[in-house]
Every structure is written in structure tokens, then in C-alpha cells.
């Protein structure tokens, strides 16, 4: 991208530091740095600056110019040097500037046009090298599948998408029972963690169809283009969109496909969906979103409900609680109440008690931030007669941040 777009004025207000960046203090070799983490992947990777710049960054409020900052700078720093530093920040996409906005739009548009999704979790949450990854999973499945039976038939699996580094045993408990299944098609309904960043795009489009193949370390998993085209032919207002920029940094689909690529050797294709939040249902079940949900559910049921060659994967975790998620109290003080809530949620979900599950979520407007509710409720609405069995339940206690995440799995037969 041209450097001509970089901020280049001593009198105009300097763009503020992006609000969505995580700025993390770190120590290395006796020196203090600020590490910039961008979950959206726009900023330069692994960028750290000396901690002394913190005072300057705090002055960048979107209103002050370089001229305004002159009285607060030391005599050793002249306006040209300050502009050079501001352009450095802008070049690495740390500022809410025109340069950043152009880069972000270019990156999002490029992703939407692509027909291939490359893994964002390989090499981070698990080994990226195929033989190392296979050994890693071999060891996990050997260790955690003793005396476990496999399903001869099943229609769907609800399973976590938490980082495998903290929940590998739970993934094994969830996926091992389906290792002998051989469906020709897998419909994935997964949590969208990023749709909320694009409210104008997804306001009236709760179901994001990811019309891409998935490139993973053990295999590239192909989309079922014929089935996707048939879904898009529906004349009902189903809330489906092909604008899939919310999936660019998403992990909730590919983590499930990771385990399928390891367990299954047969050919299968996928129909992958993300589901944004369904909070509107807490206030009005029969409103616009409710009608879209019913139409979407009816479409899935009519296309795949009686198809023995289609399997459903539903990707979602359970409670997110503690300081990191906005609670005033530490997660460790909430374990009992959260486990009780999760148990009620899983019982209603496994029994396909949709009305009761929605009522539970409405009591305090999703008090524990159950991210698996939207995809699971959507699936149950699509398959109203199916029932399941809870396979696992666990909790990741991130004690150093006074936070925790719970997760579980259900097999539907």
C-alpha cells in the first residue's frame, strides 16, 4: 500500500491509537516493552516498542496535532522527528487513520473474494507440521479413549472450540465417538466471534455462509458447492449472507475440521455457517430475527434433515465469566453457580427442550455469555425431534486473569 496515504501533517489532528488493540507490557532481557496484539490481524505481527513511548501514546486522543504537542515534548524531539514517529505508527496500522481504514477494507475485500480459507490456528494452538501434528493427536487419542465406545450412527455433534492447548482431552471425548462415521456431507453451524465488529453488514444477516475450501495441515477440506447453491436458491428470507469477512480470523469452524481431517479418511464435503448473536430473541421471539431463524431452520431441515449422508457439527463453548469478561468478581468465586447453570443448559440442549433453553437464557439476558447458544439453538430449531447425550463437561480456570471458560459436548443420534 502506498505510503502517500500515511498521516502527513503537523497541524491536523493526529489519529488516535486504535481502541481495539491490546497493548501488553512485557519484559525481555531486563528491558520493558509494550507489545501490540491485534486480534483482527491488521497490525504488523510481533510488534513491540520501548515502554517509554507510553506517555506519548496516551496523548494521541484524535484531537491534538503535532503543533499542539510541541510544548509537551523534550527539546531533543523536534516536529519532524515526531511526525516520523507518527508515520511509523501509521505504517504499522496502529492508528485509526485513513491508511489503516484503506488497508483493512482491502484485506477484508480480498478475503471475501477468495475461495480458500487458510488456517489461523495452525502453529499457534497445535503443531502446523503434518507429521508432528499427527503424532500430537495420536498421543492424545490413545491416552484418552480407553474403554470408550464409538457410535454406529449419529446425526450431530455439539463440541467446543476453545484452544486445544487447554482442552485437548475434551476434544477427544467429543470427537472419538464419531471416528467410524462416513457421511458425505458435513453442515457446520458455528459461533461467530467477530460479526459484532461489522454491525451494518450483519444486522439483518445472522447466518454467514463461508463459501470456501479450508486449508489445514492434514488436508484441504472442500466445500459442497452444489448444496451451497441449492441453499442460496431459497425464496424465503433466511438471513444468509455470503459476506464472510467475519470469518477471516475465526477459529470456531476450523478447529472442528482439524479433528475431522485427523479421524476421517473418506471423502466428504462441507457446508460451513457462522451464526451471530441471537440476542433479539430474548426480547421478541416472533420478530424479524425469529422469522429469519425459522426460515433458515426450515431450509436446513428440508434439505438435510432426512439425509442419512449429512452430519451436523455445532461449534460452541459454554460460560465465559470473571474479570476478563466484565464480571466484578473473580471467576473462582462463581464456579458453583456457573456449573449449575451449565448443567441446566446441557440438560435442556440434550433433550431438545428449545423453549426451556431459551427461557433459561432470557432469565438474566445470558448472564454467563454462552457463546454456543446461537449455533446450538439454531440446530435444535432445525431438527426439533432429535435428542442427544452429554459426552463431556469441563472448565478452563485462567486463574492468573481471574477468568474462566466452561465447555461441553453432546452427541445427537
C-alpha positions in Angstrom: 0.0 0.0 0.0 1.3 3.4 -0.9 3.0 5.4 1.8 1.3 8.5 0.3 -1.7 7.6 2.5 0.2 7.9 5.7 -0.6 10.7 8.0 1.4 13.7 6.9 0.5 16.9 8.7 1.8 19.0 11.6 -1.4 20.9 12.1 -4.2 18.4 11.5 -5.3 16.2 14.5 -3.2 13.1 14.8 -5.4 9.9 14.5 -5.8 8.2 17.9 -4.4 4.8 18.7 -6.8 2.1 17.7 -9.2 1.2 20.5 -9.3 -2.5 19.5 -5.6 -3.1 20.1 -4.3 -4.9 23.1 -1.2 -3.1 24.5 0.5 -5.5 26.8 3.6 -4.6 29.0 6.4 -7.2 28.7 9.9 -7.6 30.0 12.8 -9.0 28.0 16.5 -9.1 28.8 15.9 -6.5 31.5 14.1 -4.1 29.2 10.5 -3.0 29.3 8.4 -3.0 26.2 4.8 -2.5 25.0 3.6 -5.4 22.9 0.8 -4.7 20.4 -1.7 -7.6 19.9 -4.3 -7.2 17.1 -6.9 -9.9 17.2 -8.1 -8.7 13.8 -4.7 -9.2 12.2 -4.3 -5.8 10.7 -1.3 -4.6 12.5 2.3 -5.9 11.9 2.8 -9.1 13.8 5.0 -9.3 16.9 5.5 -5.5 17.1 6.9 -4.1 20.4 8.1 -0.7 21.3 10.1 0.6 24.3 7.8 1.3 27.2 8.9 5.0 27.2 6.5 5.7 24.3 3.5 5.1 26.5 3.3 8.7 27.7 3.2 9.9 24.0 0.6 7.3 23.0 -1.6 8.5 25.8 -1.6 12.0 24.3 -2.9 10.7 20.9 -6.6 11.4 21.6 -7.6 12.2 18.0 -7.7 15.9 18.7 -4.2 17.2 19.2 -1.8 18.0 16.3 1.9 17.8 16.3 2.0 21.6 16.9 -0.3 21.1 19.9 2.1 18.5 21.3 5.3 20.6 20.9 5.1 22.2 24.4 4.9 18.7 25.9 7.9 17.3 24.0 11.5 17.5 25.2 13.9 19.8 23.4 15.6 16.8 21.8 12.4 16.0 19.9 11.6 18.3 17.0 8.3 18.3 15.0 9.9 16.4 12.0 11.0 13.6 14.3 7.6 13.4 15.9 5.9 13.3 12.5 8.3 10.5 11.5 7.3 8.5 14.6 3.6 9.1 14.0 4.1 7.8 10.4 5.9 4.8 11.8 2.8 4.0 14.0 0.5 4.6 11.0 2.6 2.4 8.7 2.2 -0.5 11.1 -1.5 0.2 11.3 -1.7 1.1 15.0 -3.7 4.3 14.4 -7.3 4.9 13.4 -6.2 6.6 10.3 -7.2 6.7 6.6 -4.2 4.5 5.9 -5.5 1.9 8.4 -9.0 2.0 7.1 -7.9 1.5 3.5 -5.7 -1.4 4.5 -8.5 -3.0 6.5 -11.0 -2.7 3.7 -8.5 -4.1 1.2 -7.8 -7.0 3.4 -11.4 -7.8 4.1 -12.4 -7.5 0.4 -9.6 -9.7 -0.6 -10.7 -12.4 1.9 -14.3 -12.2 0.7 -13.2 -12.7 -2.9 -11.0 -15.7 -2.1 -12.3 -19.3 -2.3 -9.8 -20.6 0.2 -9.5 -20.1 3.9 -6.0 -20.7 5.3 -5.8 -21.8 8.9 -5.4 -19.1 11.6 -4.8 -21.7 14.4 -2.1 -24.0 12.9 1.2 -23.3 14.5 -0.4 -21.5 17.4 -2.9 -23.8 19.0 -1.4 -27.0 17.7 1.6 -28.1 15.5 1.5 -26.9 11.9 3.9 -29.5 10.6 1.7 -32.5 9.5 3.8 -35.4 10.9 4.2 -33.5 14.2 0.5 -32.8 14.4 -0.4 -36.4 13.6 1.9 -37.6 16.4 0.4 -35.0 18.8 -3.2 -36.2 18.0 -2.2 -39.9 18.0 -0.9 -39.5 21.6 -4.0 -37.6 22.7 -6.5 -40.1 21.3 -4.5 -43.1 22.5 -4.3 -41.6 26.0 -7.9 -40.5 26.4 -10.0 -43.1 24.5 -9.6 -46.2 26.7 -12.9 -48.0 27.3 -14.8 -45.6 25.1 -17.4 -46.8 22.6 -17.8 -45.4 19.1 -21.2 -44.5 17.6 -22.5 -46.7 14.8 -24.7 -43.9 13.7 -25.3 -40.3 14.7 -26.8 -37.1 13.3 -24.9 -34.3 15.0 -22.2 -33.4 17.5 -22.1 -30.2 19.6 -18.4 -29.7 20.7 -16.1 -26.9 22.0 -13.9 -24.6 20.0 -11.7 -23.5 22.9 -8.0 -23.6 22.4 -6.9 -27.3 22.2 -3.9 -26.5 24.4 -6.2 -26.2 27.4 -8.9 -28.7 26.4 -7.4 -31.4 24.3 -8.9 -34.2 26.4 -12.4 -32.7 26.0 -11.9 -32.6 22.2 -11.0 -36.3 22.3 -14.0 -37.2 24.4 -16.3 -35.3 21.9 -14.8 -36.5 18.6 -13.6 -40.0 19.4 -17.2 -41.5 19.3 -17.7 -40.4 15.6 -14.5 -41.7 14.2 -16.2 -44.5 12.4 -18.9 -42.4 10.7 -18.6 -41.8 7.0 -21.0 -39.0 6.0 -20.6 -37.5 2.5 -21.5 -34.0 3.8 -21.0 -32.1 7.0 -23.1 -29.0 7.7 -21.2 -26.8 10.3 -23.1 -24.2 12.4 -20.5 -22.3 14.5 -20.3 -19.3 16.8 -19.2 -16.1 15.2 -16.8 -14.1 17.5 -16.3 -11.2 15.1 -19.7 -10.5 13.4 -20.2 -7.8 16.0 -17.3 -5.8 14.6 -19.4 -5.3 11.4 -22.9 -4.3 12.7 -24.0 -2.8 9.4 -23.2 -5.9 7.4 -24.7 -8.5 9.7 -27.6 -6.6 11.3 -30.1 -8.3 9.0 -27.9 -11.3 8.1 -27.5 -13.6 11.1 -26.2 -16.6 9.2 -22.8 -16.2 7.5 -22.2 -18.8 4.7 -18.4 -19.3 4.3 -18.3 -20.4 0.6 -14.6 -21.5 0.8 -12.4 -24.6 1.0 -10.4 -24.9 4.2 -6.7 -25.4 4.0 -5.5 -27.3 7.2 -2.2 -29.0 7.9 -3.5 -32.6 7.3 -5.8 -31.9 4.4 -7.7 -29.3 2.4 -11.4 -29.8 3.0 -13.6 -28.9 0.1 -16.9 -27.1 0.2 -20.1 -28.7 -1.2 -20.7 -26.2 -3.9 -23.9 -27.9 -5.2 -25.5 -28.0 -1.8 -24.5 -24.4 -1.1 -26.0 -23.2 -4.4 -29.3 -25.0 -3.6 -29.4 -23.3 -0.2 -28.9 -19.9 -1.9 -31.9 -20.6 -4.3 -34.4 -20.3 -1.4 -37.0 -17.7 -2.0 -37.6 -17.3 1.8 -35.8 -14.6 3.8 -33.4 -16.9 5.6 -30.8 -14.3 6.8 -28.0 -15.9 4.8 -25.1 -13.7 3.6 -22.0 -14.5 1.6 -20.2 -11.6 3.0 -17.9 -13.7 5.2 -15.3 -11.1 6.4 -16.4 -12.0 9.9 -14.7 -15.4 9.3 -11.3 -14.1 8.3 -9.7 -14.5 11.8 -12.3 -17.1 13.1 -11.3 -20.4 14.7 -14.7 -21.9 15.5 -15.1 -23.8 12.2 -11.5 -24.9 11.5 -10.9 -26.4 14.9 -13.7 -28.9 14.3 -12.4 -29.6 10.8 -8.9 -30.2 12.3 -10.3 -33.3 14.2 -12.3 -34.5 11.2 -9.2 -34.3 9.0 -7.4 -36.5 11.5 -10.2 -39.0 12.2 -11.8 -39.5 8.8 -10.1 -40.9 5.7 -13.1 -40.9 3.4 -14.1 -38.1 1.0 -16.6 -35.6 2.4 -17.5 -32.0 1.7 -18.7 -29.2 4.0 -21.4 -26.5 4.2 -20.0 -24.1 6.8 -22.0 -21.4 8.5 -21.3 -18.9 11.3 -24.1 -17.7 13.5 -24.0 -14.2 15.0 -25.7 -13.5 18.4 -29.4 -14.1 18.7 -29.9 -11.6 21.5 -33.1 -10.2 19.8 -34.9 -13.4 20.7 -34.6 -12.5 24.4 -36.9 -9.6 23.8 -39.1 -10.7 20.9 -39.2 -14.3 19.8 -41.5 -13.8 16.8 -39.8 -10.6 15.5 -37.8 -10.3 12.3 -34.9 -12.3 13.6 -37.2 -15.0 14.8 -38.8 -15.3 11.4 -35.4 -15.5 9.7 -34.3 -18.2 12.2 -37.5 -20.2 11.4 -37.0 -19.9 7.7 -33.3 -20.8 7.9 -34.1 -23.8 10.2 -36.9 -25.0 7.8 -34.4 -24.8 4.9 -31.8 -26.9 6.7 -34.5 -29.4 7.8 -35.9 -29.8 4.3 -32.5 -30.1 2.6 -30.7 -32.3 5.1 -33.0 -33.4 7.9 -33.8 -36.9 6.4 -30.5 -37.2 4.6 -28.5 -40.1 6.2 -25.4 -38.9 4.4 -25.4 -35.5 6.1 -23.8 -34.9 9.5 -24.1 -31.7 11.6 -21.3 -30.2 13.6 -22.2 -27.4 16.0 -19.3 -25.4 17.4 -19.6 -23.5 20.7 -18.3 -23.2 24.2 -20.4 -22.5 27.3 -19.9 -19.9 30.0 -17.4 -17.0 29.8 -17.0 -15.4 33.2 -14.7 -13.4 35.5 -12.8 -10.2 35.2 -11.8 -10.6 31.6 -15.4 -10.9 30.5 -16.7 -7.9 32.6 -17.7 -9.5 35.9 -16.8 -7.6 39.0 -15.9 -10.8 40.9 -13.2 -13.3 40.2 -14.3 -16.4 38.3 -13.1 -18.7 41.1 -15.9 -17.4 43.3 -18.6 -18.2 40.7 -17.7 -21.8 39.9 -20.7 -23.4 41.7 -23.3 -21.1 40.2 -21.9 -21.3 36.7 -21.7 -25.1 36.8 -25.3 -25.2 38.0 -26.3 -23.0 35.0 -24.3 -25.1 32.6 -25.9 -28.3 33.8 -29.3 -26.9 33.2 -28.3 -25.6 29.8 -26.8 -29.0 28.7 -29.8 -30.9 30.1 -32.2 -28.8 28.0 -30.0 -28.9 25.0 -29.5 -32.6 25.0 -33.3 -33.1 25.5 -34.0 -30.6 22.7 -36.1 -28.6 25.1 -35.7 -25.4 23.0 -38.3 -23.3 24.7 -36.9 -24.1 28.1 -33.4 -23.5 26.9 -34.4 -20.0 25.6 -36.2 -19.3 28.8 -33.0 -20.1 30.8 -31.0 -17.7 28.6 -33.6 -15.0 29.0 -33.8 -15.1 32.8 -30.9 -12.6 33.2 -30.2 -12.0 29.5 -27.4 -14.6 29.0 -25.7 -13.8 32.3 -22.7 -16.1 31.6 -22.2 -15.3 27.9 -22.9 -18.8 26.5 -21.3 -18.4 23.1 -22.6 -21.8 22.0 -26.2 -20.8 22.4 -26.8 -19.3 18.9 -25.5 -22.2 16.8 -26.9 -24.9 19.1 -30.4 -23.2 19.3 -30.3 -22.8 15.5 -29.6 -26.5 15.1 -32.2 -27.7 17.5 -34.8 -25.4 15.8 -33.8 -27.2 12.6 -34.1 -30.7 14.0 -37.0 -30.5 16.5 -37.3 -34.2 17.1 -33.7 -35.1 17.7 -32.3 -35.8 21.2 -28.7 -36.3 22.4 -26.4 -37.5 25.2 -23.9 -35.3 27.1 -20.4 -36.6 26.5 -18.2 -34.2 28.4 -18.1 -31.1 30.6 -15.0 -29.2 31.7 -13.8 -25.8 32.7 -10.6 -23.8 32.0 -9.6 -21.8 35.0 -7.5 -18.9 33.9 -6.6 -18.1 37.4 -3.9 -15.5 36.6 -6.6 -13.4 35.0 -9.4 -14.3 37.4 -11.4 -15.6 34.5 -12.7 -18.9 33.2 -14.5 -20.6 30.3 -16.6 -23.8 30.5 -17.3 -26.2 27.7 -19.0 -29.4 26.9 -20.2 -31.8 24.2 -23.4 -33.5 23.2 -23.8 -36.4 20.6 -27.2 -36.4 18.8 -28.4 -39.7 17.4 
